[in-house]
Amino acid sequence: MSYSLDDFCDQTRAILLQNDDHDGRESVRQKLELLLNDPTFCSTYVGPDCDPGVNQIFEDSNLKFCVLTYNMAESRTSPPHDHGGSWAVYGQAVKYTDMTIWSVADNDDDKIEPVRRFRLEPGQAGLFDAGEIHSIQYPDNAKFVRVTGVDMSTESRRVFDPEKGTMRKIEHVGTGNVR
């Protein structure tokens, strides 16, 4: 039996209405893994014929969670960052994404250090709760899905430079999804 984007969004809405906390978001993570195993979803949104780039494919009109696809032609390493007051679930479709979780070092809000590393393989998803600092690295032609608690263009967040021990705040920029 197939599991569609509509199924995922309906179940995510029901989960978050009942339990919009870590446990509820963990349930969303599990549902995203189910969606990543649906061949119709994958061929439509993260398949070989999909145009490169980032596309928002759903935004809930009431709860404001968003589903985005990432069909990335070129490799990238993001700087460590958080999603402000939002959470994010990343789900791998093609290739892999290396994830690093960071924590504040020595009670200095600008200095961070890595505390955990793991790789998302196709069909796997990882949860980053609100305020959790993380970075991602993926190779050419990686494809993944990201679910966020809100449209990230409306959310201020922090970006870190661990080598310099600095942090800068990115203020929300209005409409359109910011990566």
Phi and psi in degrees as GROMACS dihedral restraints (atoms count N, CA, C in turn):
[ dihedral_restraints ]
;  ai    aj    ak    al  type     phi  dphi    fc
    3     4     5     6     1   -82.0    20    10
    4     5     6     7     1   159.0    20    10
    6     7     8     9     1  -129.4    20    10
    7     8     9    10     1   109.3    20    10
    9    10    11    12     1   -93.9    20    10
   10    11    12    13     1   170.2    20    10
   12    13    14    15     1   -57.6    20    10
   13    14    15    16     1   -41.8    20    10
   15    16    17    18     1   -61.2    20    10
   16    17    18    19     1   -42.8    20    10
   18    19    20    21     1   -59.1    20    10
   19    20    21    22     1   -48.1    20    10
   21    22    23    24     1   -58.7    20    10
   22    23    24    25     1   -48.2    20    10
   24    25    26    27     1   -65.9    20    10
   25    26    27    28     1   -40.6    20    10
   27    28    29    30     1   -62.5    20    10
   28    29    30    31     1   -44.2    20    10
   30    31    32    33     1   -71.0    20    10
   31    32    33    34     1   -37.2    20    10
   33    34    35    36     1   -61.6    20    10
   34    35    36    37     1   -44.7    20    10
   36    37    38    39     1   -58.2    20    10
   37    38    39    40     1   -47.7    20    10
   39    40    41    42     1   -62.6    20    10
   40    41    42    43     1   -42.3    20    10
   42    43    44    45     1   -61.4    20    10
   43    44    45    46     1   -50.2    20    10
   45    46    47    48     1   -69.6    20    10
   46    47    48    49     1   -31.5    20    10
   48    49    50    51     1   -64.8    20    10
   49    50    51    52     1   -33.6    20    10
   51    52    53    54     1   -87.4    20    10
   52    53    54    55     1   -33.4    20    10
   54    55    56    57     1  -155.8    20    10
   55    56    57    58     1    76.2    20    10
   57    58    59    60     1   -89.4    20    10
   58    59    60    61     1    66.6    20    10
   60    61    62    63     1  -141.2    20    10
   61    62    63    64     1  -169.1    20    10
   63    64    65    66     1   -55.2    20    10
   64    65    66    67     1   -44.1    20    10
   66    67    68    69     1   -64.2    20    10
   67    68    69    70     1   -40.9    20    10
   69    70    71    72     1   -64.9    20    10
   70    71    72    73     1   -41.4    20    10
   72    73    74    75     1   -67.8    20    10
   73    74    75    76     1   -32.7    20    10
   75    76    77    78     1   -63.8    20    10
   76    77    78    79     1   -36.9    20    10
   78    79    80    81     1   -65.5    20    10
   79    80    81    82     1   -38.4    20    10
   81    82    83    84     1   -62.1    20    10
   82    83    84    85     1   -41.9    20    10
   84    85    86    87     1   -57.5    20    10
   85    86    87    88     1   -44.8    20    10
   87    88    89    90     1   -65.0    20    10
   88    89    90    91     1   -38.7    20    10
   90    91    92    93     1   -66.9    20    10
   91    92    93    94     1   -34.8    20    10
   93    94    95    96     1   -65.3    20    10
   94    95    96    97     1   -37.3    20    10
   96    97    98    99     1   -61.9    20    10
   97    98    99   100     1   -37.2    20    10
   99   100   101   102     1   -63.6    20    10
  100   101   102   103     1   -44.2    20    10
  102   103   104   105     1   -63.0    20    10
  103   104   105   106     1   -38.3    20    10
  105   106   107   108     1   -67.3    20    10
  106   107   108   109     1   -13.7    20    10
  108   109   110   111     1   -97.3    20    10
  109   110   111   112     1     6.4    20    10
  111   112   113   114     1   -92.2    20    10
  112   113   114   115     1   115.1    20    10
  114   115   116   117     1   -61.5    20    10
  115   116   117   118     1   -34.8    20    10
  117   118   119   120     1   -67.5    20    10
  118   119   120   121     1   -45.9    20    10
  120   121   122   123     1   -58.0    20    10
  121   122   123   124     1   -49.9    20    10
  123   124   125   126     1   -62.4    20    10
  124   125   126   127     1   -43.4    20    10
  126   127   128   129     1   -68.1    20    10
  127   128   129   130     1   -31.3    20    10
  129   130   131   132     1   -75.7    20    10
  130   131   132   133     1   -40.8    20    10
  132   133   134   135     1  -111.6    20    10
  133   134   135   136     1   -26.5    20    10
  135   136   137   138     1  -138.0    20    10
  136   137   138   139     1    30.7    20    10
  138   139   140   141     1   -88.5    20    10
  139   140   141   142     1   177.8    20    10
  141   142   143   144     1   -64.5    20    10
  142   143   144   145     1   -23.1    20    10
  144   145   146   147     1   -94.1    20    10
  145   146   147   148     1     2.8    20    10
  147   148   149   150     1   -77.5    20    10
  148   149   150   151     1   139.5    20    10
  150   151   152   153     1   -66.2    20    10
  151   152   153   154     1   143.6    20    10
  153   154   155   156     1   -63.0    20    10
  154   155   156   157     1   151.4    20    10
  156   157   158   159     1   125.7    20    10
  157   158   159   160     1  -172.6    20    10
  159   160   161   162     1  -111.3    20    10
  160   161   162   163     1   132.8    20    10
  162   163   164   165     1  -135.0    20    10
  163   164   165   166     1   130.4    20    10
  165   166   167   168     1   -82.6    20    10
  166   167   168   169     1   120.8    20    10
  168   169   170   171     1  -106.3    20    10
  169   170   171   172     1    -7.4    20    10
  171   172   173   174     1  -162.7    20    10
  172   173   174   175     1   141.1    20    10
  174   175   176   177     1  -138.3    20    10
  175   176   177   178     1   126.0    20    10
  177   178   179   180     1   -72.7    20    10
  178   179   180   181     1   127.8    20    10
  180   181   182   183     1   -69.1    20    10
  181   182   183   184     1   -25.8    20    10
  183   184   185   186     1   -99.4    20    10
  184   185   186   187     1   -53.5    20    10
  186   187   188   189     1   -83.5    20    10
  187   188   189   190     1   -20.0    20    10
  189   190   191   192     1    75.9    20    10
  190   191   192   193     1     7.4    20    10
  192   193   194   195     1   -69.5    20    10
  193   194   195   196     1   151.4    20    10
  195   196   197   198     1  -126.4    20    10
  196   197   198   199     1   150.2    20    10
  198   199   200   201     1  -121.1    20    10
  199   200   201   202     1   126.2    20    10
  201   202   203   204     1  -126.4    20    10
  202   203   204   205     1   147.3    20    10
  204   205   206   207     1  -109.3    20    10
  205   206   207   208     1   144.1    20    10
  207   208   209   210     1  -123.8    20    10
  208   209   210   211     1   107.7    20    10
  210   211   212   213     1  -110.7    20    10
  211   212   213   214     1    91.5    20    10
  213   214   215   216     1  -100.0    20    10
  214   215   216   217     1   114.5    20    10
  216   217   218   219     1   -71.1    20    10
  217   218   219   220     1   -36.2    20    10
  219   220   221   222     1  -115.7    20    10
  220   221   222   223     1   149.4    20    10
  222   223   224   225     1   -65.1    20    10
  223   224   225   226     1   158.8    20    10
  225   226   227   228     1  -158.4    20    10
  226   227   228   229     1   146.3    20    10
  228   229   230   231     1  -120.8    20    10
  229   230   231   232     1   119.2    20    10
  231   232   233   234     1   -82.6    20    10
  232   233   234   235     1   151.8    20    10
  234   235   236   237     1   -71.6    20    10
  235   236   237   238     1   157.3    20    10
  237   238   239   240     1   -58.1    20    10
  238   239   240   241     1   137.7    20    10
  240   241   242   243     1  -156.1    20    10
  241   242   243   244     1   166.6    20    10
  243   244   245   246     1  -120.4    20    10
  244   245   246   247     1   178.9    20    10
  246   247   248   249     1  -112.8    20    10
  247   248   249   250     1    32.4    20    10
  249   250   251   252     1    60.4    20    10
  250   251   252   253     1  -130.3    20    10
  252   253   254   255     1   -83.0    20    10
  253   254   255   256     1     1.1    20    10
  255   256   257   258     1   -95.3    20    10
  256   257   258   259     1   168.2    20    10
  258   259   260   261     1  -116.4    20    10
  259   260   261   262     1   166.6    20    10
  261   262   263   264     1  -145.7    20    10
  262   263   264   265     1   142.3    20    10
  264   265   266   267     1  -119.5    20    10
  265   266   267   268     1   122.8    20    10
  267   268   269   270     1  -102.5    20    10
  268   269   270   271     1   133.1    20    10
  270   271   272   273     1  -127.7    20    10
  271   272   273   274     1   126.8    20    10
  273   274   275   276     1   -84.0    20    10
  274   275   276   277     1   135.3    20    10
  276   277   278   279     1  -111.5    20    10
  277   278   279   280     1   -45.7    20    10
  279   280   281   282     1  -136.8    20    10
  280   281   282   283     1   140.7    20    10
  282   283   284   285     1    65.2    20    10
  283   284   285   286     1  -131.8    20    10
  285   286   287   288     1  -153.1    20    10
  286   287   288   289     1   165.1    20    10
  288   289   290   291     1  -135.0    20    10
  289   290   291   292     1   127.7    20    10
  291   292   293   294     1   -88.3    20    10
  292   293   294   295     1   128.7    20    10
  294   295   296   297     1  -112.1    20    10
  295   296   297   298     1   140.8    20    10
  297   298   299   300     1  -128.4    20    10
  298   299   300   301     1   130.9    20    10
  300   301   302   303     1  -101.2    20    10
  301   302   303   304     1   135.7    20    10
  303   304   305   306     1  -118.7    20    10
  304   305   306   307     1   155.5    20    10
  306   307   308   309     1  -133.6    20    10
  307   308   309   310     1   158.4    20    10
  309   310   311   312     1   -66.6    20    10
  310   311   312   313     1   134.7    20    10
  312   313   314   315     1  -101.9    20    10
  313   314   315   316     1   137.3    20    10
  315   316   317   318     1    53.1    20    10
  316   317   318   319     1    38.5    20    10
  318   319   320   321     1    55.7    20    10
  319   320   321   322     1    28.5    20    10
  321   322   323   324     1  -115.4    20    10
  322   323   324   325     1   110.8    20    10
  324   325   326   327     1   -59.5    20    10
  325   326   327   328     1   -17.4    20    10
  327   328   329   330     1   -93.9    20    10
  328   329   330   331     1   -23.0    20    10
  330   331   332   333     1   -97.5    20    10
  331   332   333   334     1   130.0    20    10
  333   334   335   336     1  -128.2    20    10
  334   335   336   337     1   162.3    20    10
  336   337   338   339     1  -142.2    20    10
  337   338   339   340     1   147.7    20    10
  339   340   341   342     1   -71.2    20    10
  340   341   342   343     1   139.7    20    10
  342   343   344   345     1  -122.1    20    10
  343   344   345   346     1   -17.9    20    10
  345   346   347   348     1  -158.6    20    10
  346   347   348   349     1   139.2    20    10
  348   349   350   351     1  -128.2    20    10
  349   350   351   352     1   142.3    20    10
  351   352   353   354     1  -156.6    20    10
  352   353   354   355     1   161.9    20    10
  354   355   356   357     1  -114.1    20    10
  355   356   357   358     1   131.8    20    10
  357   358   359   360     1   -91.8    20    10
  358   359   360   361     1   123.5    20    10
  360   361   362   363     1  -101.2    20    10
  361   362   363   364     1   165.3    20    10
  363   364   365   366     1   -51.5    20    10
  364   365   366   367     1   131.9    20    10
  366   367   368   369     1    91.5    20    10
  367   368   369   370     1    -7.3    20    10
  369   370   371   372     1  -102.5    20    10
  370   371   372   373     1   149.8    20    10
  372   373   374   375     1  -133.1    20    10
  373   374   375   376     1   150.6    20    10
  375   376   377   378     1  -129.8    20    10
  376   377   378   379     1   141.8    20    10
  378   379   380   381     1  -102.6    20    10
  379   380   381   382     1   134.9    20    10
  381   382   383   384     1  -124.1    20    10
  382   383   384   385     1   111.9    20    10
  384   385   386   387     1   -74.3    20    10
  385   386   387   388     1   170.7    20    10
  387   388   389   390     1   -53.8    20    10
  388   389   390   391     1   131.0    20    10
  390   391   392   393     1    80.2    20    10
  391   392   393   394     1    -6.8    20    10
  393   394   395   396     1   -74.1    20    10
  394   395   396   397     1   127.0    20    10
  396   397   398   399     1   -85.7    20    10
  397   398   399   400     1   130.1    20    10
  399   400   401   402     1  -150.5    20    10
  400   401   402   403     1   163.0    20    10
  402   403   404   405     1  -137.9    20    10
  403   404   405   406     1   155.6    20    10
  405   406   407   408     1  -129.6    20    10
  406   407   408   409     1   152.1    20    10
  408   409   410   411     1  -142.6    20    10
  409   410   411   412     1   130.8    20    10
  411   412   413   414     1  -140.5    20    10
  412   413   414   415     1   156.7    20    10
  414   415   416   417     1   -87.2    20    10
  415   416   417   418     1   174.3    20    10
  417   418   419   420     1   -51.0    20    10
  418   419   420   421     1   142.1    20    10
  420   421   422   423     1    65.7    20    10
  421   422   423   424     1    22.1    20    10
  423   424   425   426     1   -74.3    20    10
  424   425   426   427     1   149.1    20    10
  426   427   428   429     1  -137.1    20    10
  427   428   429   430     1   132.3    20    10
  429   430   431   432     1  -150.8    20    10
  430   431   432   433     1   169.3    20    10
  432   433   434   435     1  -119.3    20    10
  433   434   435   436     1   138.2    20    10
  435   436   437   438     1  -125.5    20    10
  436   437   438   439     1   131.8    20    10
  438   439   440   441     1  -111.6    20    10
  439   440   441   442     1   128.0    20    10
  441   442   443   444     1  -120.4    20    10
  442   443   444   445     1   154.4    20    10
  444   445   446   447     1   -67.0    20    10
  445   446   447   448     1   -25.5    20    10
  447   448   449   450     1  -147.2    20    10
  448   449   450   451     1   169.2    20    10
  450   451   452   453     1   -65.8    20    10
  451   452   453   454     1   119.3    20    10
  453   454   455   456     1   -65.9    20    10
  454   455   456   457     1   -14.0    20    10
  456   457   458   459     1   -70.3    20    10
  457   458   459   460     1   -12.3    20    10
  459   460   461   462     1  -101.3    20    10
  460   461   462   463     1     3.7    20    10
  462   463   464   465     1  -118.9    20    10
  463   464   465   466     1   124.8    20    10
  465   466   467   468     1   -75.7    20    10
  466   467   468   469     1   148.5    20    10
  468   469   470   471     1  -154.7    20    10
  469   470   471   472     1   172.3    20    10
  471   472   473   474     1  -109.9    20    10
  472   473   474   475     1   142.6    20    10
  474   475   476   477     1  -126.1    20    10
  475   476   477   478     1   133.7    20    10
  477   478   479   480     1  -114.2    20    10
  478   479   480   481     1   151.1    20    10
  480   481   482   483     1  -119.8    20    10
  481   482   483   484     1    97.6    20    10
  483   484   485   486     1   -65.4    20    10
  484   485   486   487     1   -27.6    20    10
  486   487   488   489     1   -70.3    20    10
  487   488   489   490     1   -38.2    20    10
  489   490   491   492     1   -89.4    20    10
  490   491   492   493     1   -14.2    20    10
  492   493   494   495     1    69.3    20    10
  493   494   495   496     1    36.9    20    10
  495   496   497   498     1  -122.6    20    10
  496   497   498   499     1   160.9    20    10
  498   499   500   501     1  -137.9    20    10
  499   500   501   502     1   140.9    20    10
  501   502   503   504     1  -126.4    20    10
  502   503   504   505     1   147.0    20    10
  504   505   506   507     1   -99.1    20    10
  505   506   507   508     1   131.3    20    10
  507   508   509   510     1  -103.2    20    10
  508   509   510   511     1   118.4    20    10
  510   511   512   513     1   -82.2    20    10
  511   512   513   514     1   151.3    20    10
  513   514   515   516     1   -60.7    20    10
  514   515   516   517     1   149.8    20    10
  516   517   518   519     1  -113.3    20    10
  517   518   519   520     1     4.1    20    10
  519   520   521   522     1   108.4    20    10
  520   521   522   523     1  -128.6    20    10
  522   523   524   525     1   -92.1    20    10
  523   524   525   526     1   158.1    20    10
  525   526   527   528     1    89.9    20    10
  526   527   528   529     1   136.2    20    10
  528   529   530   531     1   -76.2    20    10
  529   530   531   532     1   127.0    20    10
  531   532   533   534     1   -96.7    20    10
  532   533   534   535     1   140.4    20    10
